[in-house]
Amino acid sequence: MRIVLAGPGRAGLAVAIAANGAGHDVLAVAARDTERAERAARRFDAEALAIGDPIPPADLLIIAVRDDAIAEVAGRIAPVARNAAASAVHLSGSVPIDALAPMADQGLAVGSLHPLQTISDPVRGARVLAGTWFAVTADEPLRSDLHRLARSLGGQPFDLPNEHRTAYHAGAAAAANFPIAALAIAQRLLEATGVPFEAARPLVDAIVENAFAIGPVDSLTGPIARGDVETVDAQIAAVRAAAPTLAAAFESMVNATADVAALSGLEDDS
């Protein structure tokens, strides 16, 4: 595909680098900051543009800017995309494709391609896109084009209805961030007792493997899953004494875990 990238941030550049490596042609990179556009464009021997400049003929325009800027950028690029681009997508997981209405009004097919992945920097992000699942929201024929693009990057595409995008993204945010919050609490408590955080790694690895093998609910073990209230109360008291600033967060995690345990019906699990 011939691709134009608008917004050379981490996600946009990761997708562009992976696409370029897969044989697609990144023709131009557009940004509000022309220096930033020039730095990114040099990666691909591409043209550097300002947002709103005329774009070269392309199969796909990728808008990779902040969620709250997608509609504005789409509106600024739409007039010059009318006779240049066949389709346009954004990379947001939560923003409806309606944000690209200015593009649709110019006759472009519009949709969204969201990599369900954390991207710390563009180069590493491009590597981890292989094996990543991609949420695709688009009508045919763009839907099939985006499925092929995702597969060419080594990804696994799946269809996501437009009306489910916000709930989907909440799930993605929970998967990406809630475990980190729990691990940060665990690290503080373990290190407060002289136990290195690394000691928890085999436990965490086994729990994650179980979660994807048999499901998160059925993977619960320990005093909350057993309904051992005395042990849980003792833990809460110990946290209040050892790390009082974590007490509220720990109790919130206990309550959330209890809610999940109630779904499983586990009463006597060890």
Backbone as numpy.savetxt, mean C-alpha at the origin, in Angstrom:
# Nx Ny Nz CAx CAy CAz Cx Cy Cz
4.24 -1.04 -22.99 3.41 0.15 -22.99 4.28 1.40 -22.99
3.79 2.46 -23.58 4.43 3.76 -23.52 3.80 4.51 -22.36
4.62 4.91 -21.38 4.12 5.43 -20.11 4.63 6.84 -19.86
3.73 7.68 -19.35 4.10 8.99 -18.84 3.78 8.99 -17.34
4.75 9.42 -16.54 4.57 9.46 -15.09 4.41 10.89 -14.63
3.34 11.16 -13.91 3.12 12.48 -13.30 3.21 12.30 -11.79
4.33 12.75 -11.23 4.54 12.61 -9.80 5.63 11.60 -9.48
6.90 12.02 -9.50 8.01 11.09 -9.26 8.33 10.89 -7.79
7.32 10.48 -7.01 7.54 10.13 -5.61 7.96 8.68 -5.50
7.94 8.15 -4.27 8.40 6.78 -4.06 7.58 5.76 -4.84
6.25 5.85 -4.72 5.40 4.86 -5.38 5.47 5.00 -6.90
5.35 6.21 -7.39 5.38 6.41 -8.83 6.69 5.98 -9.45
7.80 6.35 -8.81 9.10 5.95 -9.36 9.32 4.45 -9.25
8.85 3.84 -8.16 9.00 2.38 -8.02 8.29 1.66 -9.16
7.06 2.08 -9.45 6.31 1.46 -10.54 6.99 1.74 -11.88
7.47 2.97 -12.07 8.13 3.31 -13.34 9.43 2.53 -13.52
10.21 2.40 -12.45 11.47 1.65 -12.54 11.19 0.19 -12.86
10.20 -0.38 -12.17 9.85 -1.78 -12.44 9.32 -1.95 -13.86
8.50 -1.00 -14.30 7.95 -1.08 -15.66 9.06 -0.97 -16.70
9.98 -0.06 -16.47 11.11 0.09 -17.39 11.95 -1.19 -17.44
12.16 -1.78 -16.29 12.91 -3.03 -16.24 12.20 -4.18 -16.92
10.86 -4.09 -17.00 10.07 -5.15 -17.63 9.89 -4.92 -19.12
10.52 -3.87 -19.65 10.46 -3.64 -21.08 9.50 -2.56 -21.53
8.80 -1.93 -20.59 7.92 -0.82 -20.96 8.77 0.45 -21.13
8.22 1.41 -21.83 8.98 2.61 -22.18 8.43 3.82 -21.42
9.22 4.33 -20.47 8.83 5.55 -19.75 9.29 6.74 -20.59
8.34 7.43 -21.18 8.65 8.48 -22.14 8.92 9.83 -21.49
8.20 10.12 -20.40 8.31 11.44 -19.78 7.95 11.36 -18.31
8.50 12.29 -17.55 8.20 12.42 -16.12 7.83 13.87 -15.87
6.66 14.07 -15.26 6.18 15.43 -14.97 6.10 15.63 -13.46
6.45 16.86 -13.03 6.39 17.20 -11.61 6.18 18.71 -11.49
5.72 19.13 -10.31 5.61 20.57 -10.06 7.00 21.20 -10.04
7.95 20.49 -9.46 9.33 20.94 -9.36 10.10 20.40 -10.58
10.52 21.29 -11.47 11.16 20.83 -12.70 12.49 20.15 -12.44
13.21 20.57 -11.38 14.47 19.89 -11.04 14.20 18.44 -10.66
13.16 18.24 -9.89 12.79 16.87 -9.50 12.42 16.05 -10.72
11.68 16.65 -11.63 11.30 15.95 -12.86 12.54 15.57 -13.67
13.51 16.48 -13.73 14.73 16.21 -14.50 15.54 15.07 -13.88
15.66 15.07 -12.54 16.40 13.99 -11.88 15.75 12.64 -12.16
14.43 12.60 -12.04 13.73 11.33 -12.27 13.80 10.92 -13.73
13.65 11.88 -14.64 13.64 11.57 -16.07 14.97 10.98 -16.54
16.06 11.40 -15.90 17.37 10.88 -16.29 17.49 9.37 -16.08
16.73 8.84 -15.15 16.75 7.39 -14.91 16.32 6.61 -16.15
15.44 7.25 -16.94 14.81 6.54 -18.06 15.20 7.12 -19.41
16.12 8.10 -19.40 16.42 8.84 -20.62 15.12 9.38 -21.21
14.31 9.96 -20.32 12.97 10.42 -20.69 12.92 11.95 -20.68
11.81 12.48 -21.14 11.61 13.92 -21.18 11.13 14.40 -19.81
11.66 15.52 -19.34 11.23 16.12 -18.08 10.22 17.23 -18.37
9.09 17.18 -17.65 8.01 18.13 -17.90 7.53 18.75 -16.60
6.92 19.92 -16.73 6.15 20.49 -15.63 4.72 20.00 -15.75
4.02 19.95 -14.63 2.61 19.55 -14.66 1.83 20.51 -15.56
1.15 19.98 -16.54 0.39 20.80 -17.47 1.07 21.03 -18.80
2.37 20.67 -18.89 3.05 20.75 -20.19 2.47 19.70 -21.14
2.56 19.93 -22.44 2.14 18.90 -23.41 2.93 17.62 -23.18
2.26 16.48 -23.32 2.90 15.19 -23.10 3.05 14.45 -24.42
4.05 13.57 -24.52 4.21 12.79 -25.76 3.12 11.74 -25.87
2.82 11.26 -27.06 1.81 10.21 -27.24 2.15 8.99 -26.39
1.18 8.52 -25.60 1.42 7.43 -24.66 0.22 6.52 -24.56
0.48 5.30 -24.13 -0.62 4.36 -23.86 -1.22 4.59 -22.49
-0.37 5.01 -21.52 -0.82 5.10 -20.14 -0.17 6.29 -19.45
-1.02 7.09 -18.82 -0.56 8.19 -17.97 -0.78 7.77 -16.53
0.29 7.73 -15.74 0.19 7.34 -14.34 0.30 8.59 -13.48
-0.76 8.87 -12.71 -0.75 10.00 -11.80 -0.42 9.47 -10.41
0.76 9.84 -9.92 1.26 9.29 -8.66 1.58 10.42 -7.69
0.54 11.15 -7.32 0.70 12.27 -6.39 -0.11 11.97 -5.12
-0.01 12.86 -4.13 -0.77 12.69 -2.89 -2.26 12.55 -3.19
-2.95 11.81 -2.33 -4.38 11.58 -2.55 -5.14 12.89 -2.74
-4.82 13.89 -1.91 -5.59 15.13 -1.97 -5.22 16.00 -3.17
-4.23 15.58 -3.95 -3.82 16.36 -5.12 -4.20 15.70 -6.43
-4.75 14.48 -6.38 -5.03 13.73 -7.61 -5.99 14.47 -8.52
-7.11 14.94 -7.96 -8.11 15.61 -8.79 -7.56 16.88 -9.41
-6.78 17.64 -8.64 -6.23 18.88 -9.16 -5.24 18.61 -10.29
-4.34 17.66 -10.09 -3.34 17.34 -11.12 -4.02 16.78 -12.37
-5.04 15.93 -12.15 -5.79 15.40 -13.30 -6.42 16.53 -14.10
-6.95 17.52 -13.39 -7.56 18.66 -14.08 -6.57 19.48 -14.88
-5.34 19.60 -14.36 -4.32 20.39 -15.04 -3.75 19.66 -16.25
-3.67 18.33 -16.17 -3.08 17.57 -17.27 -4.12 17.23 -18.35
-5.39 17.13 -17.96 -6.43 16.65 -18.88 -6.43 17.36 -20.24
-6.33 18.70 -20.30 -6.40 19.35 -21.61 -5.29 18.93 -22.57
-4.08 18.63 -22.01 -2.97 18.26 -22.89 -2.92 16.75 -23.13
-3.74 16.02 -22.39 -3.76 14.56 -22.55 -4.79 14.12 -23.58
-5.67 14.99 -23.97 -6.80 14.62 -24.82 -6.38 13.84 -26.06
-5.40 14.33 -26.78 -4.97 13.68 -28.01 -3.64 12.96 -27.87
-3.17 12.82 -26.61 -1.85 12.24 -26.41 -1.88 10.90 -25.69
-2.76 10.75 -24.70 -2.79 9.52 -23.89 -4.08 8.74 -24.14
-3.95 7.42 -24.15 -5.12 6.57 -24.34 -5.86 6.34 -23.03
-5.12 6.32 -21.92 -5.74 6.01 -20.63 -4.94 6.64 -19.51
-5.57 6.75 -18.34 -4.91 7.35 -17.17 -5.34 6.59 -15.92
-4.38 6.40 -15.02 -4.68 5.76 -13.74 -4.01 6.54 -12.63
-4.53 6.38 -11.40 -3.78 6.84 -10.24 -3.38 5.62 -9.42
-2.44 5.82 -8.50 -1.90 4.71 -7.71 -2.44 4.67 -6.30
-3.44 5.49 -6.00 -3.99 5.51 -4.65 -4.82 4.26 -4.37
-4.78 3.83 -3.11 -5.60 2.68 -2.72 -6.99 3.06 -2.30
-7.21 4.32 -1.90 -8.49 4.70 -1.34 -9.30 5.68 -2.19
-8.64 6.50 -3.00 -9.35 7.53 -3.77 -10.14 6.89 -4.90
-11.45 7.21 -5.02 -12.24 6.66 -6.13 -11.70 7.13 -7.48
-12.00 6.36 -8.50 -11.50 6.75 -9.82 -12.23 7.99 -10.35
-13.28 8.40 -9.66 -13.98 9.63 -10.03 -13.06 10.84 -9.98
-11.97 10.75 -9.20 -11.02 11.86 -9.13 -10.39 12.13 -10.49
-10.44 11.15 -11.38 -9.89 11.32 -12.72 -10.96 11.74 -13.73
-12.07 12.25 -13.25 -13.17 12.67 -14.13 -12.71 13.65 -15.22
-11.81 14.61 -14.91 -11.36 15.50 -15.99 -10.72 14.75 -17.15
-10.03 13.63 -16.84 -9.44 12.81 -17.89 -10.52 12.09 -18.69
-11.50 11.53 -17.97 -12.59 10.84 -18.64 -13.35 11.80 -19.55
-13.50 13.05 -19.09 -14.21 14.04 -19.90 -13.47 14.35 -21.20
-12.16 14.09 -21.21 -11.36 14.31 -22.42 -11.28 13.05 -23.28
-12.01 12.01 -22.90 -12.06 10.80 -23.71 -11.09 9.71 -23.32
-10.34 9.89 -22.21 -9.41 8.86 -21.78 -10.14 7.80 -20.96
-9.71 6.56 -21.08 -10.17 5.52 -20.17 -9.45 5.74 -18.84
-10.17 5.63 -17.72 -9.56 5.93 -16.43 -9.73 4.76 -15.47
-8.81 4.67 -14.52 -8.86 3.60 -13.53 -7.84 3.81 -12.46
-7.60 2.75 -11.69 -6.61 2.81 -10.62 -5.82 1.51 -10.59
-4.54 1.64 -10.28 -3.65 0.49 -10.11 -2.92 0.70 -8.79
-3.30 -0.06 -7.76 -2.70 0.14 -6.43 -1.87 -1.07 -6.01
-0.55 -0.89 -5.87 0.26 -2.00 -5.37 0.07 -2.15 -3.87
-0.34 -3.33 -3.43 -0.57 -3.60 -2.01 0.78 -3.93 -1.37
1.56 -2.86 -1.18 2.94 -3.04 -0.74 3.42 -1.76 -0.05
4.34 -1.91 0.88 4.99 -0.74 1.48 6.24 -0.43 0.66
6.43 0.85 0.37 7.54 1.26 -0.49 8.38 2.29 0.27
9.54 1.86 0.73 10.40 2.73 1.53 11.24 3.65 0.66
11.64 3.17 -0.50 12.37 4.00 -1.47 12.12 3.40 -2.85
12.30 4.20 -3.91 11.92 3.73 -5.26 12.64 2.49 -5.73
13.94 2.39 -5.49 14.70 1.25 -6.01 14.30 -0.04 -5.30
14.27 0.02 -3.97 13.84 -1.17 -3.23 12.38 -1.47 -3.53
11.57 -0.43 -3.66 10.16 -0.63 -3.97 9.96 -1.33 -5.30
10.77 -0.97 -6.29 10.67 -1.62 -7.60 10.95 -3.11 -7.49
11.90 -3.48 -6.62 12.24 -4.90 -6.46 11.11 -5.67 -5.78
10.49 -5.07 -4.76 9.48 -5.83 -4.00 8.14 -5.88 -4.73
8.00 -5.15 -5.83 6.74 -5.24 -6.59 6.56 -6.63 -7.20
7.66 -7.34 -7.43 7.55 -8.72 -7.88 6.97 -9.55 -6.74
5.83 -10.17 -6.99 5.14 -10.92 -5.95 4.06 -10.13 -5.24
4.01 -8.83 -5.48 3.00 -7.98 -4.85 1.65 -8.13 -5.55
0.58 -8.04 -4.78 -0.77 -8.02 -5.35 -1.12 -6.59 -5.73
-1.79 -6.43 -6.87 -2.17 -5.12 -7.39 -3.69 -5.03 -7.49
-4.27 -4.03 -6.83 -5.71 -3.79 -6.94 -5.99 -3.00 -8.22
-6.86 -3.53 -9.05 -7.21 -2.91 -10.32 -8.67 -2.49 -10.30
-8.90 -1.20 -10.55 -10.26 -0.68 -10.69 -10.35 -0.01 -12.06
-11.04 -0.65 -12.97 -11.16 -0.12 -14.33 -12.15 -0.97 -15.13
-12.73 -0.36 -16.14 -13.56 -1.09 -17.08 -12.69 -1.59 -18.23
-13.23 -2.55 -18.96 -12.54 -3.03 -20.16 -12.54 -1.95 -21.24
-11.49 -1.87 -22.05 -10.34 -2.78 -22.12 -9.19 -2.41 -21.19
-9.32 -1.24 -20.48 -8.23 -0.82 -19.60 -7.98 -1.85 -18.50
-9.04 -2.47 -18.01 -8.87 -3.49 -16.96 -7.87 -4.56 -17.39
-8.05 -5.10 -18.57 -7.14 -6.14 -19.06 -5.73 -5.61 -19.27
-5.62 -4.37 -19.75 -4.30 -3.76 -19.92 -3.57 -3.67 -18.59
-4.30 -3.27 -17.53 -3.67 -3.12 -16.22 -3.32 -4.48 -15.61
-4.15 -5.49 -15.87 -3.81 -6.84 -15.42 -2.50 -7.29 -16.08
-2.39 -7.04 -17.37 -1.16 -7.44 -18.08 0.05 -6.66 -17.56
-0.14 -5.37 -17.30 0.96 -4.57 -16.77 1.41 -5.10 -15.41
0.46 -5.37 -14.52 0.81 -5.89 -13.20 1.55 -7.22 -13.30
1.07 -8.10 -14.17 1.74 -9.40 -14.32 3.14 -9.23 -14.91
3.33 -8.25 -15.79 4.65 -8.03 -16.37 5.65 -7.56 -15.32
5.15 -6.98 -14.23 6.02 -6.54 -13.13 6.25 -7.66 -12.13
5.70 -8.85 -12.42 5.81 -9.97 -11.51 4.75 -9.96 -10.44
3.72 -9.13 -10.61 2.67 -8.98 -9.61 1.47 -9.86 -9.88
0.54 -9.83 -8.93 -0.70 -10.60 -9.01 -1.87 -9.61 -9.02
-2.50 -9.37 -10.16 -3.61 -8.41 -10.20 -4.91 -9.01 -9.68
-5.73 -8.17 -9.07 -7.08 -8.56 -8.67 -8.01 -7.37 -8.85
-9.27 -7.63 -9.12 -10.24 -6.56 -9.36 -10.80 -6.03 -8.05
-10.90 -4.72 -7.95 -11.44 -4.05 -6.76 -12.54 -3.08 -7.20
-13.79 -3.34 -6.82 -14.87 -2.42 -7.18 -14.62 -1.02 -6.61
-15.00 -0.02 -7.35 -14.75 1.36 -6.95 -15.34 1.67 -5.58
-16.54 1.13 -5.30 -17.22 1.44 -4.04 -16.58 0.79 -2.82
-15.67 -0.15 -3.03 -15.02 -0.84 -1.91 -13.61 -0.32 -1.62
-13.20 0.72 -2.31 -11.81 1.15 -2.22 -11.44 1.62 -0.81
-12.29 2.40 -0.16 -11.92 2.93 1.16 -11.83 1.83 2.20
-12.77 0.89 2.19 -12.71 -0.22 3.15 -11.49 -1.11 2.86
-11.21 -1.34 1.59 -10.01 -2.10 1.21 -8.76 -1.43 1.74
-8.68 -0.11 1.58 -7.47 0.59 2.01 -7.34 0.59 3.51
-8.47 0.62 4.22 -8.41 0.51 5.68 -7.82 -0.84 6.08
-8.22 -1.90 5.36 -7.64 -3.22 5.62 -6.16 -3.25 5.32
-5.77 -2.61 4.22 -4.35 -2.57 3.86 -3.55 -1.80 4.91
-4.11 -0.68 5.38 -3.42 0.11 6.41 -3.30 -0.68 7.71
-4.34 -1.44 8.04 -4.30 -2.27 9.25 -3.20 -3.32 9.12
-3.12 -3.97 7.96 -2.11 -5.00 7.75 -0.70 -4.43 7.80
-0.53 -3.22 7.30 0.81 -2.63 7.22 1.27 -2.03 8.54
0.33 -1.46 9.31 0.73 -0.65 10.46 0.40 -1.23 11.83
-0.73 -1.92 11.96 -1.10 -2.43 13.28 -0.07 -3.43 13.82
0.46 -4.35 12.98 1.50 -5.24 13.51 2.74 -4.47 13.99
3.08 -3.37 13.30 4.24 -2.58 13.71 3.99 -1.95 15.08
2.77 -1.45 15.30 2.45 -0.87 16.60 2.55 -1.93 17.69
2.04 -3.13 17.41 2.10 -4.21 18.41 3.56 -4.60 18.68
4.37 -4.65 17.64 5.78 -5.03 17.82 6.55 -3.95 18.58
6.20 -2.69 18.36 6.86 -1.60 19.10 6.55 -1.71 20.59
5.30 -2.06 20.92 4.94 -2.27 22.33 5.72 -3.46 22.89
5.76 -4.55 22.12 6.49 -5.74 22.57 7.97 -5.43 22.80
8.55 -4.66 21.89 9.97 -4.32 22.02 10.23 -3.55 23.33
9.40 -2.56 23.60 9.59 -1.76 24.82 9.47 -2.63 26.06
8.49 -3.52 26.09 8.27 -4.34 27.28 9.39 -5.37 27.45
9.79 -6.01 26.35 10.86 -7.00 26.44 12.17 -6.36 26.89
12.52 -5.24 26.27 13.78 -4.60 26.60 13.78 -4.02 28.01
12.58 -3.67 28.51 12.47 -3.19 29.89 12.81 -4.29 30.89
12.69 -5.55 30.46 13.01 -6.68 31.34 14.36 -7.30 31.01
15.11 -6.65 30.11 16.43 -7.14 29.76 16.45 -8.20 28.68
15.32 -8.43 28.03 15.23 -9.43 26.96 15.39 -8.73 25.61
16.32 -9.16 24.76 16.49 -8.49 23.46 15.27 -8.73 22.57
14.93 -7.71 21.83 13.78 -7.80 20.93 13.94 -8.93 19.93
15.18 -9.20 19.51 15.44 -10.26 18.53 14.96 -11.61 19.02
14.84 -11.79 20.34 14.38 -13.08 20.89 12.96 -13.40 20.45
12.20 -12.37 20.10 10.81 -12.58 19.70 10.65 -12.95 18.23
11.73 -12.89 17.48 11.60 -13.08 16.03 11.06 -14.47 15.65
11.60 -15.58 16.22 11.02 -16.87 15.85 9.53 -16.97 16.17
9.13 -16.39 17.29 7.71 -16.38 17.66 6.89 -15.61 16.63
7.36 -14.43 16.28 6.62 -13.60 15.32 6.58 -14.27 13.94
7.70 -14.84 13.52 7.73 -15.54 12.23 6.70 -16.68 12.20
6.63 -17.44 13.30 5.68 -18.56 13.36 4.24 -18.07 13.36
3.97 -16.99 14.07 2.61 -16.44 14.13 2.16 -15.96 12.75
3.05 -15.25 12.05 2.69 -14.75 10.71 2.46 -15.92 9.76
3.31 -16.94 9.84 3.12 -18.11 8.98 1.78 -18.78 9.28
1.44 -18.91 10.58 0.16 -19.50 10.95 -1.01 -18.68 10.43
-0.89 -17.36 10.54 -1.99 -16.48 10.13 -2.36 -16.70 8.67
-1.34 -16.89 7.82 -1.62 -17.08 6.40 -1.88 -18.54 6.04
-1.50 -19.45 6.93 -1.77 -20.87 6.67 -3.17 -21.28 7.10
-3.58 -20.83 8.30 -4.88 -21.27 8.83 -5.83 -20.11 9.13
-5.37 -18.86 8.94 -6.21 -17.70 9.18 -5.87 -17.04 10.51
-5.99 -15.71 10.58 -5.63 -14.99 11.81 -6.43 -15.41 13.03
-7.73 -15.58 12.87 -8.57 -15.91 14.03 -8.16 -17.25 14.62
-7.96 -18.24 13.77 -7.61 -19.57 14.26 -6.17 -19.66 14.74
-5.38 -18.61 14.55 -3.99 -18.62 14.98 -3.80 -18.10 16.40
-4.86 -17.57 17.00 -4.73 -17.01 18.34 -4.40 -18.08 19.37
-3.45 -17.76 20.23 -3.12 -18.60 21.38 -2.90 -17.69 22.58
-2.66 -18.28 23.75 -2.33 -17.48 24.91 -3.51 -17.21 25.82
-3.30 -16.41 26.86 -4.32 -16.23 27.91 -5.61 -15.58 27.43
-5.53 -14.66 26.47 -6.76 -14.02 26.00 -7.62 -15.04 25.26
-6.99 -15.83 24.39 -7.73 -16.86 23.65 -8.32 -17.89 24.61
-7.62 -18.18 25.72 -8.11 -19.16 26.69 -9.17 -18.59 27.63
-9.30 -17.27 27.64 -10.21 -16.65 28.59 -9.63 -16.63 29.99
-8.31 -16.61 30.12 -7.62 -16.61 31.41 -7.53 -15.17 31.93
-8.60 -14.72 32.57 -8.72 -13.32 32.98 -7.66 -12.95 34.01
-7.36 -13.85 34.95 -6.39 -13.54 36.00 -5.02 -13.24 35.40
-4.60 -14.05 34.44 -3.29 -13.83 33.82 -3.27 -12.52 33.05
-4.33 -12.24 32.33 -4.40 -10.99 31.56 -4.37 -9.79 32.50
-5.13 -9.84 33.60 -5.13 -8.75 34.58 -3.74 -8.55 35.17
-3.04 -9.66 35.43 -1.68 -9.56 35.97 -0.74 -8.91 34.96
-0.92 -9.24 33.68 -0.09 -8.63 32.64 -0.34 -7.12 32.57
-1.60 -6.74 32.61 -1.94 -5.31 32.55 -1.31 -4.58 33.73
-1.38 -5.16 34.93 -0.77 -4.53 36.11 0.75 -4.42 35.95
1.37 -5.45 35.38 2.82 -5.42 35.18 3.21 -4.34 34.19
2.43 -4.17 33.14 2.72 -3.14 32.15 2.57 -1.76 32.78
1.54 -1.58 33.59 1.36 -0.29 34.27 2.56 0.07 35.14
3.16 -0.97 35.74 4.30 -0.73 36.61 5.60 -0.53 35.83
5.80 -1.37 34.79 7.07 -1.35 34.06 7.13 -0.27 32.99
6.03 0.02 32.34 6.01 0.99 31.25 4.66 1.71 31.24
4.43 2.58 32.21 3.11 3.21 32.35 2.63 3.95 31.10
3.56 4.50 30.32 3.12 5.23 29.12 2.55 4.29 28.05
2.80 2.98 28.19 2.28 2.01 27.23 0.99 1.34 27.72
0.60 1.64 28.94 -0.52 0.90 29.53 -1.80 1.02 28.71
-2.14 2.23 28.28 -3.39 2.43 27.54 -3.35 1.68 26.21
-2.20 1.76 25.53 -2.07 1.07 24.25 -2.15 -0.44 24.44
-1.48 -0.95 25.49 -1.51 -2.39 25.75 -2.94 -2.86 26.02
-3.67 -2.11 26.84 -5.06 -2.49 27.14 -5.94 -2.43 25.90
-5.68 -1.46 25.02 -6.44 -1.41 23.76 -6.17 -2.65 22.92
-4.90 -3.08 22.89 -4.55 -4.30 22.15 -5.22 -5.51 22.78
-5.26 -5.56 24.11 -5.93 -6.66 24.80 -7.40 -6.71 24.41
-8.04 -5.55 24.40 -9.47 -5.51 24.05 -9.69 -5.92 22.60
-8.83 -5.46 21.69 -8.97 -5.83 20.28 -8.77 -7.34 20.10
-7.77 -7.89 20.81 -7.51 -9.32 20.72 -8.67 -10.12 21.30
-9.26 -9.63 22.38 -10.43 -10.30 22.98 -11.60 -10.33 22.00
-11.77 -9.24 21.27 -12.84 -9.20 20.27 -12.61 -10.26 19.19
-11.35 -10.41 18.75 -11.03 -11.42 17.74 -11.22 -12.81 18.32
-10.79 -13.02 19.57 -10.94 -14.33 20.21 -12.40 -14.72 20.31
-13.27 -13.75 20.52 -14.70 -14.06 20.61 -15.25 -14.60 19.30
-14.61 -14.19 18.19 -15.04 -14.71 16.88 -14.64 -16.17 16.70
-13.55 -16.56 17.36 -13.02 -17.89 17.13 -13.70 -18.95 17.97
-14.28 -18.53 19.10 -14.88 -19.50 20.01 -13.84 -20.31 20.75
-12.59 -19.86 20.78 -11.53 -20.58 21.48 -11.65 -20.34 22.98
-11.88 -21.38 23.71 -11.99 -21.25 25.16 -10.89 -22.03 25.87
-10.49 -23.18 25.30 -9.56 -24.06 25.99 -8.25 -24.21 25.26
-7.98 -23.30 24.30 -6.75 -23.43 23.53 -5.56 -23.07 24.40
-4.42 -23.66 24.13 -3.23 -23.38 24.92 -2.32 -22.42 24.21
